[in-house]
Amino acid sequence: MRKVLFATWVGAMAAFAAGPAAANDELNKMAQNPKDWVMPAGDYANTRYSKLNQITAANVGKLQVAWTFSTGVLRGHEGGPLIIGNMMYVHTPFPNKVYALDLSKDNQIVWKYEPKQDPNVIPVMCCDTVNRGVAYGDGKIFLHQADTTLVALDAKTGQVAWTVKNGDPSKGSTGTSAPLVVKDKVLVGISGGEFGVQCHVTAYDMKTGKQAWRAFSEGPDDQIMFDPDKTMALGKPVGKDSSLVTWQGDQWKIGGGCTWGWMSYDPALNMVYYGSGNPSTWNPKQRPGDNKWSMTIFARDADTGMAKWVYQMTPHDEWDYDGVNEMILSDQTMNGAPRKLLTHFDRNGLGYTLDRVTGELLVADKFDPKVNWTSGVDMNKSSPTYGRPKVLDQYSTDKQGEDHNNKGICPAALGSKDEQPGAYSPDTQLFYVPTNHVCMDYEPFKVSYTAGQPYVGATLSMYPPPGETNMGNFIAWDGKTGKIVWSINEQFSVWSGALATAGGVVFYGTLEGYLKAVDAKTGKELYKFKTPSGIIGNVTTYENGGRQYIAVLSGVGGWAGIGLAAGLTDPTAGLGAVGGYAALSNYTALGGALTVFALPQ
């Protein structure tokens, strides 16, 4: 196996040396090998689907723990490991350690990277000290540290090849997102919307760390990399200064729209897809206008960064419904015609399907029936409000005004789904989505901007929908029709990334700490095992030595688990999550461990 791994690395090096297109082809080819897991989402399309089928709906009930590994770090463990040949790369929350484990040598630690970061970055991290994972390319492991340093590590030795600073933590910027390697570039986003950061996605040269392009979420056309005549929104050119005209004065300079979620890529179209987050502040009265291009899906040319098309899901956000969740790419037939699709499950509770070539909006429906802030999206192409959600005055925090406690808004600010990524199975043509089932009271208040200080301007409380007790569901969704196929109630939000497999099994984790396996067609529970801590990590799978393994990080935290992770007790702390998830401490405790499962030999 070591010879195979070495050959893979040599092949990769040769391809990277041959140029950007070859580099891209090699990484894409590596992703086709189901034995490995070479990207944070498994593939460029963000499907989180594996062709491995040794573990099936018939035998998954026999799963056993094969081995475990302690990360030595507490707080929330989001993301998951990479597996390349015999090597596994495991990351942690702050201080962002990376371990390289040799799977052929009893999981021996080959190297460990532990950066020295200023702990003052911790209070600037909005919702726990999470990190969503590392990326691989050009024989390097790429890590986006909390202090915004992007570091390239030699995959064999762990030695630092280069570093570059992606933001300024003293002004509120932090790093939590997983990088994406595309061709000869490493793409990475930024966090800091709760501190008034003007947010961006940046592409760096993979070999040197030199900045190739940077595209902001709001600002003048040259900064957001828009062509007023060629960048399209719902089939029409965006026009000159499409962002500036939707902000009051220079508010765009502290406008938020951060990019801490997942990115996907279509090699055939050479387009990168990602979403932007909430505008700053959370008080909508202080920022009149649509606040473009926060809350937006971007489709950009991977080489130049220029935007091909955009779609703003929640204009003038009034509830903190970030649009950063993953864009899942699939090829399906709709209305008898083959379509290249993009499916996105937004914080605002709406599941969107768009044509990823043109940005045409095809589906926009509620994936949680309790969503009440909108009656739906205007799908009439001849309407002046085409593509906009129809906001109900009762739940409009802007219309009710400052210092008014708006009650019973569904979903809560953490959305019907947060960053926890869904999965797509080409076998069933269904999406498997971890969701939140949570409502809130939301009271905006006036707030002043000071660089490096919180710029929120709202007080929240969270709770299950009236008359219900479950705060989460795990659902199967038909992206062509916008319908829930089946749904599983969970006591707490499902904050773990899903995994779909060719064995007809879908996996996910729960905040109490259970790894669960369900039937992909029916949702029937087939297996569960309680890991050492709550799971907010993403389930992955790989094959080594002829056996299929299932791996997941446990370590409770994230926004939902911030009370446990940071020791907070005030119900309004953690932007309202502490009170909503107070009962979680009855079921789990802090930890940091990788648990790996396999069928008995």
C-alpha positions in Angstrom: 0.0 0.0 0.0 2.9 2.3 0.7 4.1 1.8 -2.9 0.6 2.7 -4.1 0.6 5.9 -1.9 4.0 6.9 -3.1 3.0 6.3 -6.7 -0.1 8.5 -6.1 2.0 11.2 -4.7 4.5 11.0 -7.6 1.7 11.1 -10.1 0.2 14.1 -8.4 3.5 15.9 -8.3 4.0 15.3 -12.0 0.5 16.6 -12.8 1.0 19.7 -10.7 4.3 20.4 -12.4 2.5 20.1 -15.8 0.3 23.1 -15.1 -3.0 24.3 -13.6 -5.3 22.2 -15.8 -3.4 19.0 -15.2 -3.2 19.8 -11.5 -7.0 20.1 -11.4 -7.4 16.9 -13.4 -5.2 15.0 -11.0 -7.1 16.1 -7.9 -10.4 15.5 -9.6 -9.1 12.0 -10.6 -8.0 11.3 -7.0 -11.5 12.2 -5.8 -13.0 9.5 -8.1 -11.2 6.8 -6.0 -13.8 5.9 -3.4 -11.1 4.3 -1.1 -9.8 7.8 -0.3 -11.5 11.0 0.9 -9.3 13.7 -0.6 -11.5 16.9 -0.2 -13.4 18.2 2.7 -16.7 17.3 1.0 -15.4 14.2 -0.7 -15.7 15.7 -4.2 -15.9 19.0 -5.9 -19.7 18.7 -6.2 -20.1 18.7 -2.4 -22.2 15.5 -2.6 -20.7 13.7 0.4 -21.5 10.5 -1.4 -19.3 7.4 -1.5 -19.3 4.6 -4.0 -18.1 2.2 -1.3 -20.7 -0.5 -0.7 -19.1 -3.1 1.6 -21.3 -1.6 4.4 -25.0 -2.1 3.4 -28.4 -1.6 4.8 -28.4 -5.4 5.4 -25.2 -5.5 7.5 -24.7 -2.0 8.9 -26.3 -3.2 12.2 -23.1 -5.2 12.8 -20.8 -2.2 12.8 -18.2 -2.1 15.6 -15.7 0.4 16.8 -12.4 -0.4 15.0 -10.2 2.3 16.6 -10.3 5.7 18.3 -8.0 8.7 18.5 -8.0 11.5 21.0 -7.3 14.9 19.5 -6.2 16.4 22.9 -8.4 19.4 22.3 -11.8 20.3 23.7 -14.4 22.7 22.2 -16.4 22.0 19.0 -15.0 19.5 16.4 -16.5 20.4 13.1 -15.4 19.0 9.7 -13.7 15.6 9.2 -10.4 13.9 8.3 -8.9 13.5 4.9 -7.7 10.1 3.8 -5.1 9.8 1.0 -3.7 6.3 0.5 -2.4 5.1 3.8 -2.4 8.6 5.4 -5.1 10.2 7.4 -5.0 13.9 8.3 -7.0 15.0 11.4 -7.6 18.6 12.4 -8.8 20.2 15.6 -10.5 23.4 16.8 -8.2 26.2 18.2 -5.3 25.9 18.5 -5.8 24.1 15.1 -3.6 21.1 15.5 -3.1 18.8 12.5 -2.1 15.1 12.9 -0.9 12.9 10.1 -1.6 9.2 10.9 -0.2 6.2 9.1 -3.1 3.8 8.7 -0.8 1.0 7.7 1.3 1.3 10.9 -1.4 0.9 13.6 -2.4 4.6 13.1 1.0 5.9 14.2 1.4 9.6 14.4 3.8 10.5 11.5 3.8 14.2 12.3 1.9 16.8 14.2 1.6 20.5 13.5 0.6 22.8 16.3 0.6 26.5 15.5 1.4 29.2 18.1 -1.5 31.6 17.9 -2.5 34.6 20.0 -5.3 33.4 22.3 -6.9 36.9 21.9 -8.4 35.5 18.7 -10.7 33.3 20.8 -13.1 36.1 22.0 -13.4 37.3 18.4 -14.7 33.9 17.2 -18.4 34.3 17.0 -19.8 30.9 17.7 -17.1 28.6 19.2 -13.4 28.0 18.2 -14.3 25.6 15.4 -12.4 24.7 12.2 -14.1 22.9 9.3 -11.1 21.0 7.9 -8.0 20.9 5.8 -7.5 20.5 2.1 -4.9 18.7 -0.1 -3.1 19.5 -3.3 0.4 19.7 -4.7 1.7 17.3 -2.0 0.6 19.8 0.6 -2.0 20.0 3.4 -3.7 23.4 3.6 -5.0 24.7 6.9 -6.9 28.0 7.6 -6.1 28.9 11.2 -8.3 30.8 13.6 -6.0 33.8 13.3 -6.7 33.8 9.5 -3.2 32.4 8.6 -3.4 30.1 5.6 -0.6 27.6 6.0 0.7 25.1 3.5 2.3 22.0 5.1 4.3 19.3 3.4 2.0 16.3 3.4 4.8 13.9 4.1 6.7 15.8 6.8 4.4 18.5 8.2 7.1 21.1 7.5 5.7 24.6 6.7 6.1 25.4 3.0 4.5 28.9 3.2 2.0 31.0 5.1 -0.1 34.0 4.3 -2.4 36.2 6.4 -6.0 36.2 5.1 -7.4 38.9 7.5 -6.9 41.0 10.6 -8.2 39.5 13.9 -7.8 42.8 15.7 -10.6 44.1 13.5 -12.8 41.0 13.9 -11.6 38.7 11.1 -11.1 35.0 11.9 -10.6 31.8 10.1 -13.0 28.8 10.5 -13.6 27.6 6.9 -12.1 24.7 5.0 -10.0 25.7 2.0 -10.8 24.4 -1.5 -8.0 23.5 -4.0 -8.9 24.4 -7.6 -6.3 24.0 -10.3 -3.2 25.9 -9.1 -5.1 27.9 -6.5 -6.2 27.5 -2.9 -9.5 29.3 -2.2 -10.5 30.4 1.3 -13.2 32.5 2.9 -13.3 34.6 6.0 -15.4 34.9 9.2 -16.3 38.1 11.1 -19.8 39.3 10.1 -20.6 39.9 13.8 -17.7 42.4 13.9 -18.5 44.4 10.8 -15.9 42.9 8.6 -16.1 43.5 4.8 -15.9 39.9 3.8 -14.4 38.1 0.9 -13.2 34.9 -0.8 -9.5 34.9 -1.8 -7.5 32.7 -4.2 -3.9 32.1 -3.4 -1.2 30.5 -5.6 -0.8 26.9 -4.4 2.9 26.9 -4.8 3.9 30.3 -3.3 0.9 31.6 -1.3 0.8 34.8 -3.5 -2.7 36.3 -3.8 -4.2 35.6 -7.2 -7.6 37.3 -6.7 -9.9 38.6 -4.0 -13.6 39.1 -4.4 -15.6 41.0 -1.7 -19.2 40.4 -0.9 -20.2 44.1 -1.0 -18.6 47.2 -2.4 -17.8 48.8 -5.8 -17.7 46.6 -8.9 -13.9 46.3 -9.0 -13.9 45.0 -5.4 -16.8 42.5 -5.8 -15.4 41.5 -9.2 -18.7 42.1 -11.1 -19.1 43.1 -14.7 -22.3 45.3 -14.7 -23.2 44.0 -18.2 -22.1 40.4 -18.0 -22.7 39.4 -14.4 -26.3 38.2 -14.2 -29.0 38.0 -11.5 -32.1 36.0 -12.4 -31.4 36.4 -16.1 -30.7 40.1 -16.1 -27.5 42.1 -15.9 -26.8 43.4 -12.4 -26.0 46.9 -13.7 -23.4 49.4 -12.4 -22.6 49.5 -8.7 -25.3 46.9 -7.9 -24.0 46.6 -4.4 -23.3 50.3 -3.5 -26.9 51.4 -4.4 -28.3 49.1 -1.8 -26.4 50.5 1.2 -26.6 53.8 2.9 -23.5 55.8 2.4 -20.3 53.9 3.3 -22.0 51.2 5.4 -20.9 48.6 2.9 -17.4 49.0 4.3 -18.5 47.3 7.5 -21.2 45.2 5.7 -20.4 41.6 6.7 -21.5 39.1 4.1 -18.9 36.6 5.3 -17.9 33.5 3.5 -17.1 30.9 6.2 -19.1 28.1 4.6 -18.4 25.4 2.0 -17.3 25.9 -1.6 -18.0 23.7 -4.6 -16.6 23.6 -8.1 -17.7 22.4 -11.6 -14.5 21.5 -13.6 -16.4 21.4 -16.9 -17.8 24.9 -16.4 -14.7 26.1 -14.5 -17.0 27.8 -12.0 -16.8 28.0 -8.2 -20.0 28.3 -6.1 -20.3 29.6 -2.5 -22.6 31.7 -0.3 -22.3 34.9 1.7 -23.6 35.5 5.2 -25.5 38.1 7.1 -25.1 41.8 6.7 -23.8 43.8 9.7 -25.5 44.7 12.0 -28.3 42.4 13.1 -30.5 45.5 13.6 -32.1 45.9 10.1 -33.3 49.5 10.9 -29.6 50.7 10.9 -29.0 49.5 7.3 -31.8 50.3 4.9 -31.8 48.7 1.5 -31.3 45.2 0.1 -27.7 45.1 1.4 -26.3 43.4 -1.6 -24.5 41.1 -1.9 -25.0 39.6 1.5 -27.1 36.4 1.7 -26.1 35.6 -1.9 -25.1 32.6 -4.0 -22.1 33.4 -6.1 -21.0 31.6 -9.3 -17.4 32.8 -10.2 -14.8 32.0 -12.8 -12.2 29.9 -11.0 -9.3 31.5 -12.8 -10.2 35.2 -12.6 -12.7 35.4 -9.8 -15.2 37.3 -12.0 -18.8 36.7 -11.1 -20.9 35.0 -13.8 -24.2 35.1 -11.9 -25.6 35.8 -8.4 -28.8 35.2 -6.6 -29.7 37.0 -3.3 -31.9 34.7 -1.2 -32.8 37.0 1.7 -32.6 40.7 0.7 -32.3 43.1 3.6 -31.9 40.2 6.1 -33.8 40.8 9.3 -33.1 37.6 11.2 -29.4 36.6 10.7 -30.2 34.0 8.0 -26.6 33.5 6.6 -26.4 32.1 3.1 -23.1 30.3 3.6 -24.4 26.7 3.5 -23.0 24.3 0.9 -24.0 24.3 -2.8 -24.5 20.7 -3.9 -24.0 20.1 -7.6 -25.9 17.3 -9.4 -27.0 16.4 -12.9 -30.7 15.4 -13.0 -33.6 15.4 -15.4 -36.3 18.1 -14.7 -39.4 18.3 -16.8 -38.0 15.8 -19.3 -34.8 17.7 -19.9 -31.3 17.1 -18.5 -30.2 20.0 -16.2 -27.0 20.9 -14.4 -28.3 21.7 -11.0 -27.2 23.5 -7.8 -29.1 22.7 -4.6 -28.8 24.8 -1.5 -30.5 24.5 1.9 -30.5 28.0 3.3 -30.6 29.2 6.9 -33.8 31.0 6.0 -35.6 27.6 5.8 -36.0 27.4 2.1 -34.5 24.7 -0.1 -33.3 26.1 -3.5 -32.6 24.4 -6.8 -31.0 26.5 -9.5 -29.5 25.9 -12.9 -25.8 26.2 -12.1 -24.9 27.3 -15.7 -27.3 30.3 -15.8 -28.5 30.9 -12.3 -32.1 30.3 -13.2 -34.3 29.7 -10.2 -36.2 26.5 -10.5 -37.3 25.5 -7.0 -37.7 27.5 -3.7 -39.7 25.7 -1.0 -39.7 25.3 2.8 -37.7 22.2 4.0 -39.1 22.7 7.5 -42.9 23.1 7.7 -42.7 25.4 10.7 -40.9 28.2 8.7 -43.2 31.2 9.1 -41.3 34.5 8.4 -42.2 34.1 4.7 -45.2 32.7 2.8 -42.8 31.6 0.0 -40.8 33.0 -2.9 -42.3 34.9 -5.8 -41.7 32.5 -8.8 -43.5 34.6 -11.4 -40.7 35.7 -13.8 -42.7 38.7 -15.0 -43.2 40.0 -11.5 -41.2 43.0 -10.3 -40.5 40.9 -7.1 -39.5 37.8 -8.9 -37.2 35.6 -6.8 -37.8 37.5 -3.6 -39.3 36.0 -0.5 -42.7 37.3 0.6 -42.1 38.6 4.2 -45.0 38.5 6.6 -45.3 41.7 8.6 -45.9 39.9 11.9 -42.4 38.5 11.8 -40.5 41.4 10.2 -38.1 42.7 12.8 -37.6 45.8 10.6 -41.3 46.7 10.4 -41.8 46.2 14.1 -38.8 48.5 14.8 -36.0 48.7 17.4 -36.5 47.6 21.0 -39.5 45.5 20.1 -39.3 41.8 21.0 -40.6 40.0 17.9 -41.9 36.6 19.2 -42.4 33.2 17.6 -40.2 33.7 14.5 -39.3 30.4 12.8 -36.6 29.5 12.1 -34.3 30.9 14.8 -31.2 32.8 13.7 -29.2 29.6 13.5 -31.6 28.7 10.7 -33.5 25.6 9.6 -30.0 24.4 8.7 -26.6 25.8 9.6 -23.2 24.9 8.1 -23.6 21.2 8.8 -23.5 19.8 5.2 -26.1 17.6 3.6 -25.4 14.8 1.2 -26.7 13.7 -2.2 -27.1 10.2 -3.5 -27.3 9.7 -7.3 -28.8 6.3 -6.6 -31.9 7.7 -4.9 -31.6 11.2 -6.4 -32.4 12.5 -2.9 -30.7 15.0 -0.6 -30.1 14.0 3.0 -30.2 17.1 5.2 -29.4 17.7 8.9 -31.7 20.4 10.1 -32.7 22.6 13.1 -36.3 22.8 14.2 -36.0 25.9 16.3 -37.9 29.2 16.7 -36.9 32.5 18.4 -37.8 35.8 19.9 -35.7 38.6 18.3 -35.2 42.1 19.7 -33.1 44.5 17.6 -31.4 47.5 19.2 -29.2 50.4 18.1 -25.5 49.6 18.2 -22.4 51.6 17.3 -19.5 50.2 15.2 -16.0 50.0 16.8 -13.3 48.0 15.0 -12.6 44.7 16.7 -15.7 44.9 18.9 -19.0 42.9 18.5 -21.4 44.7 16.1 -24.6 42.6 16.6 -27.4 44.8 17.8 -30.0 42.2 18.7 -31.0 40.0 21.7 -32.3 36.5 21.0 -33.9 33.6 22.8 -34.4 30.1 21.2 -36.8 27.2 21.7 -38.6 24.4 19.9 -41.7 25.3 17.8 -44.8 25.8 19.9 -46.4 22.5 21.0 -43.3 20.5 20.0 -40.3 19.2 21.9 -37.8 18.1 19.2 -35.3 20.8 18.1 -34.0 18.9 15.0 -35.0 16.7 12.1 -33.0 14.6 9.6 -34.8 14.7 6.3 -34.7 13.3 2.8 -35.5 15.9 0.2 -36.4 15.8 -3.5 -34.7 18.8 -5.0 -36.7 18.6 -8.3 -40.1 18.9 -6.6 -39.1 20.7 -3.3 -40.7 18.1 -1.1 -39.7 16.2 2.0 -39.7 12.5 1.3 -39.2 11.4 4.9 -38.2 13.0 8.2 -36.7 11.7 11.5 -37.3 13.7 14.7 -34.2 14.4 16.9 -34.3 15.9 20.4 -31.7 18.4 19.5 -30.6 20.1 16.3 -28.7 17.8 13.9 -25.4 19.6 13.7 -23.4 16.9 12.0 -22.6 16.6 8.3 -24.3 13.7 6.5 -22.8 10.9 4.4 -24.6 8.9 1.7 -23.2 5.6 0.4 -23.7 3.2 -2.5 -24.5 0.6 0.2 -27.9 2.2 0.5 -27.0 3.7 4.0 -27.0 7.3 5.1 -25.0 8.3 8.2 -25.2 11.3 10.5 -24.4 12.3 14.1 -26.4 13.9 16.9 -25.6 16.5 19.5 -26.0 13.9 22.2 -23.1 12.0 20.6 -24.8 9.2 18.6 -23.5 8.1 15.2 -26.7 6.9 13.4 -27.1 4.8 10.2 -30.5 4.9 8.4 -31.9 3.3 5.2 -31.5 5.7 2.3 -34.9 5.0 0.8 -37.1 4.9 4.0 -35.2 6.6 6.8 -35.5 3.5 9.0 -32.9 3.5 11.7 -30.4 0.6 11.2 -27.7 1.3 13.8 -26.6 3.8 16.4 -23.6 4.1 18.7 -22.9 6.8 21.3 -19.4 8.3 20.9 -17.5 10.1 23.7 -19.0 13.6 23.1 -21.6 15.3 21.0 -21.1 15.1 17.3 -20.9 18.3 15.2 -18.3 16.7 12.8 -19.0 15.4 9.3 -19.2 11.6 8.7 -16.7 10.3 6.2 -15.8 6.9 4.8 -12.7 5.2 3.3 -11.3 1.8 2.5 -8.0 0.5 3.8 -6.6 -3.0 3.7 -9.8 -4.2 2.0 -12.1 -2.9 4.7 -14.6 0.0 4.6 -14.4 2.3 7.5 -16.8 5.0 8.8 -15.1 7.9 10.7 -16.5 10.8 12.6 -15.1 13.5 15.0 -17.0 14.0 18.2 -16.5 17.0 20.4 -19.6 19.0 21.4 -19.6 22.7 20.5 -20.5 25.0 17.6 -23.2 27.5 17.9 -25.7 25.0 19.3 -23.3 23.7 21.8 -21.5 26.9 22.7 -22.9 26.8 26.3 -21.2 23.6 27.0 -18.1 24.4 25.0 -17.4 27.8 26.6 -19.0 27.2 30.0 -21.7 29.8 29.5 -24.9 29.9 31.6 -26.8 33.1 30.8 -29.7 32.0 28.6 -29.2 34.9 26.2 -25.4 34.2 25.8 -24.1 32.6 22.7 -26.4 34.8 20.7 -29.4 33.1 22.3 -28.2 29.5 22.0 -27.3 28.9 25.6 -30.9 28.9 26.9 -32.2 27.0 23.9 -29.8 24.1 24.3 -29.5 24.1 28.1 -30.7 20.5 28.4 -27.8 19.3 26.2 -25.6 19.1 29.3 -27.8 16.3 30.6 -26.7 14.0 27.7 -23.0 14.8 26.9 -19.8 16.5 27.9 -16.8 18.1 26.4 -14.4 15.9 24.4 -12.3 15.6 21.3 -12.1 12.2 19.7 -12.1 10.5 16.3 -14.1 7.3 16.3 -13.7 4.8 13.4 -16.1 2.0 12.7 -16.0 -1.2 10.6 -17.8 -4.5 10.1 -16.3 -7.4 12.1 -13.5 -9.3 10.3 
